[in-house]
Amino acid sequence: MGIGESSPIVGAIVAIYYLGCAVGAVLFSKMSDKLGRKRSIFLSLATASLGNLLMFASGFGYTKGALAVMLTGRVVMGLGVGGIDCVIPTYSSELSNDEARGKALAQEFQSNIFGLLMAFGLNLGVTVCLGKWNQWAWRIPIIVMQIYPVLLMAFVERLPESPRWFIYNGRQTDAQAALNDIFGNEGDSKLDELLDAHEKEKDQHIGYLDMITPSHPQFHPTVVTVMGQINQALTGYGAVSVYGPQIFELLGFAVRDAEYLTLGNYTSYFLLMTVAWLLIDALGRRKLLIQGSFILSVSFLLLALFGGLAQNSSKLDIPIFVPGLLGTIVLFIATGAFGIGWLSTVWLIPTEIYPTAARSQGTAISVIVWGFANFAITFLTPVMFNNLSYFIFGVFAVSNALAGVWTWLYLPETGGRTFEENQAFFTDAKEEGTWRVSKVAGGEYGVFKYPDPEGEGVVDAERVPLLQRVEDQVPSVE
């Protein structure tokens, strides 16, 4: 399109998509409460599909206004994807058992990473075959994306509607049918549980303004939601996923080698996401997040070291492949740590801590913050590359440490608990006059609970061997 590789417009084209996501989250979250989760998903997919078509058509046979059409397409696609990112986690959590919510969403994100892997692989393949400056090198990947929203739109009608949405809208008979479709013989008992929960929540009418009002009960969970997405952005992995080849170039690799290594990194990313859905309901959310932050901080410190050695290898008389190889291994480890610890968890938690009346709004706020945070990261990363070089890794090391400390102090463990039990944390925190997890109810909410293998209820996870907890996740997948 005649835009220079180092032009700031490149960052704007990439980043403006996230602003569309933020707006789409609000629009489609409201739609999901009024029209249902399924219809909102369908319309989100249709909007994303329209954005794909606009991007494909930009500059196709004309030059005047091509950039405006591309930017419009990015925003429209962002609107649709923002809706998908908002509604599907809510829908997924409302259809899952309490002990399997994390696994369900982590499996969804593993599929998401497969899409990332396929997209990058296709992009690299057509670039190698057609050349970097051939317009079909970017038009083919865009139009191929149409396969997925079209297939999903054809399939979505076969899915059950959320039973919680039915009950929230006074459609008990439809809720019963949906529960029987999802849970079989357990549907009747599930209906009683949902009716009891709805009885406690039915008079609640919660708006976005309520959720950002400090005196409102939903302000505390909203802060937890906002900080989760800010902390995920602080991991720096938005930059790594978008600008992977440039990261490998900082480690001393040529452009084409950097692209192949990025493809290998995404392949490892996809495979390691299996570990995420095995562990998220076996270890809990807090441990994965805190341990992920620690590994990422150490990894980025090492990447700063290896990046510096690569940039100064001739002065130090070091073979450049040595820091490049070591840095590649560390970056693969860091990618796995992010995927296992930080990818799906911060999307899952907002679906677990709000009442039904606020769940879609809470997830929308999560997407909004994600959109603005990643807009900033993807827009600023090229600038940081140009001005900081390998010191950018040091910045991410510090930001990961900050994210881990905040999580340890203020994020309650939501795994293995019902929606209502998770909401009780915020009530107890208000009574205690503190948001510190360790000081609320004697630190009970910082402990991961696990279904008691010897009877009813749950126990501290430490009483069940980790191997047993992991093995318990496999039968339901089969």
ChimeraX attribute file (.defattr): number of C-alpha atoms within 10 A of each C-alpha:
attribute: neighborCount
match mode: 1-to-1
recipient: residues
	/A:1	12
	/A:2	7
	/A:3	10
	/A:4	9
	/A:5	9
	/A:6	11
	/A:7	10
	/A:8	14
	/A:9	14
	/A:10	14
	/A:11	20
	/A:12	16
	/A:13	18
	/A:14	15
	/A:15	23
	/A:16	23
	/A:17	25
	/A:18	28
	/A:19	24
	/A:20	26
	/A:21	32
	/A:22	28
	/A:23	21
	/A:24	30
	/A:25	31
	/A:26	23
	/A:27	20
	/A:28	30
	/A:29	30
	/A:30	18
	/A:31	20
	/A:32	23
	/A:33	20
	/A:34	13
	/A:35	14
	/A:36	19
	/A:37	24
	/A:38	21
	/A:39	18
	/A:40	25
	/A:41	27
	/A:42	21
	/A:43	18
	/A:44	30
	/A:45	26
	/A:46	20
	/A:47	21
	/A:48	26
	/A:49	23
	/A:50	19
	/A:51	27
	/A:52	24
	/A:53	19
	/A:54	21
	/A:55	26
	/A:56	20
	/A:57	18
	/A:58	22
	/A:59	18
	/A:60	12
	/A:61	8
	/A:62	9
	/A:63	11
	/A:64	10
	/A:65	10
	/A:66	17
	/A:67	18
	/A:68	13
	/A:69	18
	/A:70	22
	/A:71	21
	/A:72	20
	/A:73	27
	/A:74	26
	/A:75	27
	/A:76	27
	/A:77	29
	/A:78	28
	/A:79	29
	/A:80	30
	/A:81	29
	/A:82	31
	/A:83	35
	/A:84	26
	/A:85	24
	/A:86	35
	/A:87	31
	/A:88	19
	/A:89	23
	/A:90	28
	/A:91	24
	/A:92	19
	/A:93	23
	/A:94	21
	/A:95	21
	/A:96	16
	/A:97	15
	/A:98	18
	/A:99	18
	/A:100	20
	/A:101	24
	/A:102	32
	/A:103	25
	/A:104	22
	/A:105	24
	/A:106	28
	/A:107	19
	/A:108	18
	/A:109	21
	/A:110	24
	/A:111	14
	/A:112	13
	/A:113	20
	/A:114	18
	/A:115	15
	/A:116	18
	/A:117	21
	/A:118	17
	/A:119	17
	/A:120	18
	/A:121	20
	/A:122	17
	/A:123	19
	/A:124	22
	/A:125	14
	/A:126	18
	/A:127	17
	/A:128	12
	/A:129	10
	/A:130	13
	/A:131	13
	/A:132	14
	/A:133	11
	/A:134	12
	/A:135	14
	/A:136	16
	/A:137	20
	/A:138	18
	/A:139	19
	/A:140	14
	/A:141	20
	/A:142	19
	/A:143	15
	/A:144	12
	/A:145	17
	/A:146	18
	/A:147	10
	/A:148	13
	/A:149	19
	/A:150	14
	/A:151	11
	/A:152	14
	/A:153	18
	/A:154	11
	/A:155	11
	/A:156	15
	/A:157	12
	/A:158	9
	/A:159	11
	/A:160	18
	/A:161	24
	/A:162	23
	/A:163	26
	/A:164	23
	/A:165	23
	/A:166	18
	/A:167	22
	/A:168	20
	/A:169	15
	/A:170	13
	/A:171	13
	/A:172	17
	/A:173	13
	/A:174	17
	/A:175	26
	/A:176	20
	/A:177	17
	/A:178	22
	/A:179	24
	/A:180	17
	/A:181	15
	/A:182	18
	/A:183	15
	/A:184	11
	/A:185	11
	/A:186	12
	/A:187	18
	/A:188	14
	/A:189	12
	/A:190	18
	/A:191	22
	/A:192	12
	/A:193	11
	/A:194	15
	/A:195	17
	/A:196	11
	/A:197	17
	/A:198	19
	/A:199	11
	/A:200	11
	/A:201	15
	/A:202	16
	/A:203	9
	/A:204	12
	/A:205	9
	/A:206	17
	/A:207	13
	/A:208	16
	/A:209	9
	/A:210	15
	/A:211	21
	/A:212	16
	/A:213	13
	/A:214	12
	/A:215	10
	/A:216	12
	/A:217	17
	/A:218	24
	/A:219	18
	/A:220	20
	/A:221	23
	/A:222	24
	/A:223	16
	/A:224	22
	/A:225	26
	/A:226	21
	/A:227	21
	/A:228	26
	/A:229	24
	/A:230	19
	/A:231	24
	/A:232	27
	/A:233	27
	/A:234	24
	/A:235	28
	/A:236	24
	/A:237	22
	/A:238	20
	/A:239	20
	/A:240	18
	/A:241	16
	/A:242	15
	/A:243	16
	/A:244	20
	/A:245	21
	/A:246	20
	/A:247	27
	/A:248	24
	/A:249	19
	/A:250	22
	/A:251	28
	/A:252	26
	/A:253	20
	/A:254	13
	/A:255	13
	/A:256	13
	/A:257	14
	/A:258	21
	/A:259	21
	/A:260	16
	/A:261	18
	/A:262	27
	/A:263	21
	/A:264	15
	/A:265	21
	/A:266	24
	/A:267	18
	/A:268	16
	/A:269	25
	/A:270	23
	/A:271	15
	/A:272	18
	/A:273	27
	/A:274	17
	/A:275	18
	/A:276	29
	/A:277	26
	/A:278	21
	/A:279	24
	/A:280	28
	/A:281	27
	/A:282	29
	/A:283	21
	/A:284	22
	/A:285	27
	/A:286	23
	/A:287	19
	/A:288	20
	/A:289	27
	/A:290	21
	/A:291	17
	/A:292	24
	/A:293	30
	/A:294	18
	/A:295	20
	/A:296	31
	/A:297	26
	/A:298	17
	/A:299	25
	/A:300	28
	/A:301	20
	/A:302	20
	/A:303	30
	/A:304	23
	/A:305	18
	/A:306	26
	/A:307	28
	/A:308	18
	/A:309	24
	/A:310	25
	/A:311	19
	/A:312	14
	/A:313	18
	/A:314	11
	/A:315	8
	/A:316	11
	/A:317	9
	/A:318	13
	/A:319	12
	/A:320	19
	/A:321	14
	/A:322	16
	/A:323	23
	/A:324	23
	/A:325	15
	/A:326	15
	/A:327	27
	/A:328	21
	/A:329	14
	/A:330	21
	/A:331	23
	/A:332	19
	/A:333	19
	/A:334	24
	/A:335	23
	/A:336	26
	/A:337	25
	/A:338	25
	/A:339	27
	/A:340	27
	/A:341	28
	/A:342	26
	/A:343	21
	/A:344	26
	/A:345	24
	/A:346	23
	/A:347	26
	/A:348	25
	/A:349	28
	/A:350	28
	/A:351	29
	/A:352	28
	/A:353	28
	/A:354	21
	/A:355	22
	/A:356	25
	/A:357	19
	/A:358	23
	/A:359	23
	/A:360	29
	/A:361	30
	/A:362	31
	/A:363	30
	/A:364	31
	/A:365	25
	/A:366	29
	/A:367	30
	/A:368	25
	/A:369	22
	/A:370	28
	/A:371	27
	/A:372	21
	/A:373	21
	/A:374	26
	/A:375	24
	/A:376	19
	/A:377	21
	/A:378	25
	/A:379	21
	/A:380	16
	/A:381	20
	/A:382	20
	/A:383	14
	/A:384	15
	/A:385	17
	/A:386	11
	/A:387	11
	/A:388	14
	/A:389	17
	/A:390	24
	/A:391	19
	/A:392	21
	/A:393	23
	/A:394	20
	/A:395	19
	/A:396	22
	/A:397	26
	/A:398	17
	/A:399	20
	/A:400	26
	/A:401	22
	/A:402	17
	/A:403	24
	/A:404	22
	/A:405	14
	/A:406	16
	/A:407	21
	/A:408	17
	/A:409	14
	/A:410	17
	/A:411	24
	/A:412	27
	/A:413	21
	/A:414	29
	/A:415	28
	/A:416	27
	/A:417	20
	/A:418	15
	/A:419	20
	/A:420	15
	/A:421	14
	/A:422	22
	/A:423	19
	/A:424	14
	/A:425	22
	/A:426	21
	/A:427	15
	/A:428	15
	/A:429	17
	/A:430	14
	/A:431	11
	/A:432	13
	/A:433	11
	/A:434	14
	/A:435	19
	/A:436	17
	/A:437	22
	/A:438	18
	/A:439	16
	/A:440	22
	/A:441	14
	/A:442	9
	/A:443	12
	/A:444	16
	/A:445	23
	/A:446	24
	/A:447	21
	/A:448	24
	/A:449	25
	/A:450	23
	/A:451	18
	/A:452	14
	/A:453	14
	/A:454	8
	/A:455	8
	/A:456	8
	/A:457	11
	/A:458	15
	/A:459	18
	/A:460	13
	/A:461	19
	/A:462	12
	/A:463	11
	/A:464	15
	/A:465	10
	/A:466	14
	/A:467	9
	/A:468	11
	/A:469	19
	/A:470	17
	/A:471	12
	/A:472	15
	/A:473	19
	/A:474	11
	/A:475	7
	/A:476	7
	/A:477	9
	/A:478	5
